Amino acid sequence: MSHVFPRHCHATLPTAVGGEGCFLIDSDGKRYFDGSGGAAVSCLGHSNIRVREAVKAQVDQLAFAHTGFFTSDPAERLADLLISQAPGDLDRVYFVSGGSEAVESAIKLARQYHVERGQPQRRHLIARRQSYHGNTIGALSAGGNAWRRQQFGPLLVEMSHIAPCYDYAERRDDETPETYGQRVANELEAEILRLGEDSVMAFIAEPVVGATLGAVPAVPGYFRRVREICDRYGVLLILDEVMCGMGRTGHLFACDADGVAPDILCIAKGLGAGYQPIGAMLCSAGIYDSIAQGTGFFQHGHTYVGHPVAAAAGLAVLQEILEQDLIAQVRQRGDHARAALQARFGQHAHIGDIRGRGLFLGVELVADRASKQSFDPAFGLAGRLKKAAFAEGLVCYPMPGTRDGRNGDHVLLAPPFIASEAELDLMVDRLGRAVDGVIGAL
């Protein structure tokens, strides 16, 4: 009998014993193509020599030094490399152990920034419906997914949620993508004015929405308008690239595709590529200087901030991505994967939308293509698809509640950057068999 507390108490899981390239191997020798990188984590696959050797070397030299007393060379070098590539005037890096911690750090920094500048009335955070920002209380409060929030509602901090930029399901027939984007972006201004234009501290959004919507990018012009509104009212723009960043969308930083730069940016997942748990919050020079010239103390911290082994892994991952020009490969392989999905599902009676950027792709399932009507949640479509794909030897990321936290189903795909075209074709073929098998049995 296991004493591990699993994610689901009634699931019996195989034991992973090895990884080779884009495949995971269980104790029976079965190989699974990692079509979602776990949760958009394993961008370099499961056997990268450079990262493995960097971790081993760092453990041999220095395993841990608390940042209340020391900095470390890997943390300093990784921060320098990140800032050399970062958009806008992002200038400082605060290392944490994962995405939820990065978002918590961003929220608290936004609050302290305004306090240090003599504006303690700025206390409201605005986010979007159907967003996901993490599982700690602050991050969960920012997230707008009703299903994830429901049972913890009494514990959550009050935050505002405006419409997402979800072109497929929410753009009206009389709108162009651009006019739709401006309309939903303007909801931010309306909410700022409703709350009080000097009372909002920040707006947080994912440049490409991951788990809750299934790789939904914003329409052209949306984030430019958001940036304008934030600047007008002195509101900080926090971009959550925990899932979509670090090359996943064909840009090292996903916001580059939208031509905007945030005041605070959160990354994780692909930064460590699964070899070590690491995340980071990046902030502008202006925000950092406000703290440095004020109290000089960011009133926040975790034990494993700037962990040397995690930083060494992150440095090796980022060096591999840049030196092997994997960003360009993500764009090329992403085009191939999307074309393969289009060929397999473009005319499928129950596939409503194929979307995404780079190797961050989503497939939305519908009961009726013409009306975009989703399946009855009672079918449990996403859960069935996950099991069927797994039986086919495919790890993918189906999720229910795409439309509103209850209705709608999608499959998120985020394969390793190193996947070959043949392996991506294999992924699409296995997904196709799973989709047809599950839908045919409904």
Secondary structure, DSSP 4 states (H G I P E B T S, - for coil): ------SSTT--PPPEEEEETTEEEETT--EEEETTHHHHT-TT-S--HHHHHHHHHHHHH-S---TTT---HHHHHHHHHHHHH-STTEEEEEEESSHHHHHHHHHHHHHHHHHHTT-TT--EEEEETT----SSHHHHHH---HHHHGGGGGGSPP-EEE----HHHH--TT--HHHHHHHHHHHHHHHHHHH-TTSEEEEEE-SEE-TTTTSEEPPTTHHHHHHHHHHHHT-EEEEE-TTTTTTTTSSSSGGGGGT---SEEEE-GGGTTTSS--EEEEEEHHHHHHHHTTTS--S---TTTT-HHHHHHHHHHHHHHHHTTHHHHHHHHHHHHHHHHHHHHTT-TTEEEEEEETTEEEEEE-SBTTTTBPPPGGG-HHHHHHHHHHHTTEE-EEEE-TTTSSS-EEEEE---TT--HHHHHHHHHHHHHHHHHHHHT-
